[in-house]
């Protein structure tokens, strides 16, 4: 069709440029260009439908009288085209990105799924018209006066990134020998090929069972262990792949199937390619070492030194590496060490691993480290001595599940409609939604839904049963012409043999076994199996299982393992039940490697066996004080798998579990959430709960997004405490947002300064109905137009923006409202704050997940009274701060500038230096002493030590929060004596850790309150001091 057919549509579809539009120098969101969105809409949907109908009519005329479509076809094509064009307002891309991608990809983003497997005439006509329309849309973009300017800016941005990348590479690759450089290129290609694909469960034999990592990787959230570690009001989640941004050592916990190994592969491949995206430049110049623990410890061999890394993981390039190459890489701080699966080795072998990690870190301190384990595999402070930061992979949110399901269906050649049908099913069935919380379970659900024509079993065990049936039976059934002489093993026979291998691995604490041992186990099992002696030699049977079952793989020559630990635990539990090895199972039930085995054994067992097993778990818990809580909660967790059970046994299990509710601290909440919905049923309502218990109960319920949890949360809507309202408002993205808003959020107080969060446009749309809303907290890539539309006409005075890569300019905050309090957290493209200089801003907080230069224009914000600069911002001098501002509160970053200029703000009441770990000088002490209004000081023990050594006394300070050297070591009496010397007028002291002895505080007669932020023994607390501390976790 000619361009003239689309011209009337394009003129009405997009906004016209106003005066000065050519000065816009940044990409524009397509959603901001369309004329049917925003407060000043110029195109109604009915008008767009008329324009679409005219395009369809012209297309029909072009076909000629003999091929003229029916009126119904034209009506349906018009409807489809209108609906697709309306989706322009929902696109997450700007005009430059759209032109770069091309019209075919733009059309694919807007395309609606066909109603059936065969497209009808209306759909085919719509498809052709949408492709043509997208071609003309992109041409329209390139003709706009602003496009060329923005393209130049984009090129400048790319050039700036190239300069930064070059500088980083020059810094990290100094004087590298040519032999090393050549080998690293070769090694990088190997890493990319070796770790660049993932297995897909449940595909036909004719299809590839591997999935390119670029298509498969789903960015999940990781959460910090504690809010205080981040120095923010709450621990904000971060994308898991950015875990090593701004911190060099991370211990990442996650359940089986949660994506730990996939993350390891993605980081390795990203580093090997040496072309990371923005925000991951810390991977530039890094050399990845993927150190899988079960491979390193195979046959109980010694853990390797750096020179043996490649050989230990069976890398074929081990013999080709230059002499002492790995040592040079690590000594230069260029290594990315990815230690995967500490939980996959026996518990008694983990302590040597910890010592090995600490020695490597002490020898090569400047590298990046990621260590993965299941949540209960190692204690919380396992690597604290090496200053590892602990993160946990969060369960998949609804948006993550949607993204995964669509990607899975694209990978297997499915349709968008198939994905939509499955998502509707997951949304409608609470049991499926409860299972679809990690990538493994989502993959199994997708495969089974496809295999069983939309019929999915109920419950975890039934899902595993169906998955095994699919993997074991379907593969041979769909191969019509098996090789002559091939073994024909039915599913039951294969399962019986695989059980033997799984049982051996579980009982020996291993994840791999040799092929020779596996063949021996098969040989011992064949006589027990019906007609097993007719199957042939054990090595041939084993080879068949490896090649045909889809459950075994060969990670290296001479070694076997299961494709996933979940299948190993499932099959091993079945073997235990078949042969009634219940005493051995109960004896091992307290070990983390056996938890899932116990749960699956309860699911496999007959009702009488199940009752005996659960009673034995309860009895052992009663008699074993050390492991009592773990055993009783494990028995409780097993109830969801106990489809039939004697009422007396069920009551006995529940009675023991009731002793652990309500939870007192959030760590206990996490344990109860892992138990599942059966534990949530025991949680009480708000009556009679302390504030700490109410916090812990809500925290647990929000981590189990079921209908039952939502019913219990409703009871907290009228709780008087503001922190409860904040908790309830902060977690609605975990539930169905429409229902959660109607039943929870809409009933919370919203005109009293409460800040309400939104992660998506849908959530933001719901918040429109809250009159008098004064606080908004956005997380994600929102468009400026959508933010402005929301702020306009609303009394928003507090605005927070987190994890946003789309906003580059804050000038829009001056127009629609009166923003008095602003927080920017991880918004790297905001580089200039000067547009806020003439606004009513009184409070500003800046945080970042990576090291960032301070935005320009901060010094111009002369009306700011409270200023917080996060730990990773670069501040070389106090001169960068607004010297004429009436600051009463100031927080400074970890790289602390000299403090001698603090006298520029004589009205300072609160000063926070807790990010900095250096001693303060005598001159800095004098500057602090000169602040007559200073009453609150948050600082580090090292800074106080420096003040004490220089004889500094700060009598005006009445409130101190003291940060320790690490999260575990208690404060010593010497540290507290320094506090007594420096702060003689102290009335309130907050310490993050406990102390070995609080007796030195007797020297502070005015001290009235001592708050310890971790469980405390309260040893030596003076009588005149009231102490508060959280309860120690019981489980």
HELIX and SHEET records of a PDB file:
HELIX    1   1 UNK A    4  UNK A   13  1                                  10    
HELIX    2   2 UNK A   21  UNK A   23  5                                   3    
HELIX    3   3 UNK A   30  UNK A   33  1                                   4    
HELIX    4   4 UNK A   45  UNK A   63  1                                  19    
HELIX    5   5 UNK A   65  UNK A   67  5                                   3    
HELIX    6   6 UNK A   71  UNK A   86  1                                  16    
HELIX    7   7 UNK A   87  UNK A   90  5                                   4    
HELIX    8   8 UNK A   95  UNK A  101  1                                   7    
HELIX    9   9 UNK A  103  UNK A  110  1                                   8    
HELIX   10  10 UNK A  121  UNK A  143  1                                  23    
HELIX   11  11 UNK A  145  UNK A  172  1                                  28    
HELIX   12  12 UNK A  178  UNK A  195  1                                  18    
HELIX   13  13 UNK A  213  UNK A  216  1                                   4    
HELIX   14  14 UNK A  227  UNK A  230  5                                   4    
HELIX   15  15 UNK A  240  UNK A  242  5                                   3    
HELIX   16  16 UNK A  260  UNK A  273  1                                  14    
HELIX   17  17 UNK A  281  UNK A  283  5                                   3    
HELIX   18  18 UNK A  293  UNK A  296  1                                   4    
HELIX   19  19 UNK A  298  UNK A  300  5                                   3    
HELIX   20  20 UNK A  306  UNK A  308  5                                   3    
HELIX   21  21 UNK A  309  UNK A  312  1                                   4    
HELIX   22  22 UNK A  318  UNK A  320  5                                   3    
HELIX   23  23 UNK A  325  UNK A  331  1                                   7    
HELIX   24  24 UNK A  342  UNK A  344  5                                   3    
HELIX   25  25 UNK A  347  UNK A  349  5                                   3    
HELIX   26  26 UNK A  350  UNK A  363  1                                  14    
HELIX   27  27 UNK A  384  UNK A  386  5                                   3    
HELIX   28  28 UNK A  398  UNK A  411  1                                  14    
HELIX   29  29 UNK A  416  UNK A  428  1                                  13    
HELIX   30  30 UNK A  430  UNK A  435  1                                   6    
HELIX   31  31 UNK A  439  UNK A  451  1                                  13    
HELIX   32  32 UNK A  460  UNK A  477  1                                  18    
HELIX   33  33 UNK A  491  UNK A  507  1                                  17    
HELIX   34  34 UNK A  515  UNK A  526  1                                  12    
HELIX   35  35 UNK A  532  UNK A  534  5                                   3    
HELIX   36  36 UNK A  538  UNK A  548  1                                  11    
HELIX   37  37 UNK A  565  UNK A  578  1                                  14    
HELIX   38  38 UNK A  582  UNK A  588  1                                   7    
HELIX   39  39 UNK A  592  UNK A  594  5                                   3    
HELIX   40  40 UNK A  595  UNK A  604  1                                  10    
HELIX   41  41 UNK A  607  UNK A  623  1                                  17    
HELIX   42  42 UNK A  625  UNK A  627  5                                   3    
HELIX   43  43 UNK A  628  UNK A  638  1                                  11    
HELIX   44  44 UNK A  639  UNK A  641  5                                   3    
HELIX   45  45 UNK A  647  UNK A  658  1                                  12    
HELIX   46  46 UNK A  666  UNK A  675  1                                  10    
HELIX   47  47 UNK A  677  UNK A  680  1                                   4    
HELIX   48  48 UNK A  691  UNK A  702  1                                  12    
HELIX   49  49 UNK A  707  UNK A  714  1                                   8    
HELIX   50  50 UNK A  722  UNK A  730  1                                   9    
HELIX   51  51 UNK A  732  UNK A  734  5                                   3    
HELIX   52  52 UNK A  737  UNK A  743  1                                   7    
HELIX   53  53 UNK A  745  UNK A  747  5                                   3    
HELIX   54  54 UNK A  761  UNK A  767  1                                   7    
HELIX   55  55 UNK A  784  UNK A  791  1                                   8    
HELIX   56  56 UNK A  811  UNK A  814  5                                   4    
HELIX   57  57 UNK A  834  UNK A  836  5                                   3    
HELIX   58  58 UNK A  858  UNK A  860  5                                   3    
HELIX   59  59 UNK A  878  UNK A  880  5                                   3    
HELIX   60  60 UNK A  902  UNK A  904  5                                   3    
HELIX   61  61 UNK A  922  UNK A  929  1                                   8    
HELIX   62  62 UNK A  941  UNK A  949  1                                   9    
HELIX   63  63 UNK A  973  UNK A  982  1                                  10    
HELIX   64  64 UNK A  999  UNK A 1003  5                                   5    
SHEET    1   A 2 UNK A 197  UNK A 199  0                                        
SHEET    2   A 2 UNK A 210  UNK A 212 -1                                        
SHEET    1   B 7 UNK A 238  UNK A 239  0                                        
SHEET    2   B 7 UNK A 221  UNK A 224 -1                                        
SHEET    3   B 7 UNK A 389  UNK A 393 -1                                        
SHEET    4   B 7 UNK A 249  UNK A 253  1                                        
SHEET    5   B 7 UNK A 368  UNK A 373  1                                        
SHEET    6   B 7 UNK A 335  UNK A 340  1                                        
SHEET    7   B 7 UNK A 287  UNK A 292  1                                        
SHEET    1   C 3 UNK A 513  UNK A 514  0                                        
SHEET    2   C 3 UNK A 559  UNK A 562 -1                                        
SHEET    3   C 3 UNK A 552  UNK A 553 -1                                        
SHEET    1   D13 UNK A 755  UNK A 758  0                                        
SHEET    2   D13 UNK A 775  UNK A 779  1                                        
SHEET    3   D13 UNK A 798  UNK A 802  1                                        
SHEET    4   D13 UNK A 821  UNK A 825  1                                        
SHEET    5   D13 UNK A 843  UNK A 847  1                                        
SHEET    6   D13 UNK A 866  UNK A 869  1                                        
SHEET    7   D13 UNK A 889  UNK A 891  1                                        
SHEET    8   D13 UNK A 910  UNK A 912  1                                        
SHEET    9   D13 UNK A 936  UNK A 940  1                                        
SHEET   10   D13 UNK A 959  UNK A 963  1                                        
SHEET   11   D13 UNK A 988  UNK A 991  1                                        
SHEET   12   D13 UNK A1009  UNK A1012  1                                        
SHEET   13   D13 UNK A1026  UNK A1029  1                                        
SHEET    1   E 2 UNK A 852  UNK A 853  0                                        
SHEET    2   E 2 UNK A 873  UNK A 874  1                                        
END                                                                             
